[in-house]
Amino acid sequence: MAIKPILKEELANSLKIQKKYEEELDKLPKGSLIKKRLRITSMITLF
């Protein structure tokens, strides 16, 4: 099936975006943000 490679690509993209966000957040002055963990769910519909 072609689903697994697509999911791997999406995971790689998400990890890349997360890394960029974390790098940018590290540039902000300490104490300007509060760390909070969010649970994000995505829906994938398979036909």
C-alpha positions in Angstrom: 0.0 0.0 0.0 1.1 3.6 -0.6 -0.2 4.8 2.8 2.9 4.0 4.8 5.4 6.1 2.7 2.9 9.0 2.9 2.7 8.7 6.6 6.5 8.6 6.9 6.8 11.7 4.8 4.2 13.5 6.9 6.0 12.5 10.0 9.3 13.9 8.6 7.6 17.1 7.7 6.0 17.5 11.1 9.3 16.8 12.9 11.1 19.4 10.6 8.4 22.0 11.5 8.6 21.2 15.2 12.4 21.6 15.1 12.1 25.0 13.4 9.5 26.2 16.0 11.7 25.1 18.9 14.7 26.9 17.4 12.7 30.1 17.1 11.2 29.7 20.6 14.7 29.3 22.0 15.6 32.7 20.5 12.9 34.4 22.6 13.9 36.0 26.0 13.5 33.6 28.9 10.3 34.2 30.9 8.4 35.5 27.9 6.5 32.2 27.4 5.0 29.5 29.5 5.6 25.9 28.4 2.3 24.0 28.0 1.8 20.7 26.3 -1.0 20.5 23.8 -2.6 17.3 22.5 -3.2 17.7 18.8 -5.1 15.0 16.9 -5.4 14.8 13.2 -8.0 12.9 11.2 -6.9 10.7 8.4 -9.7 9.3 6.3 -8.9 6.2 4.3 -11.1 5.1 1.5 
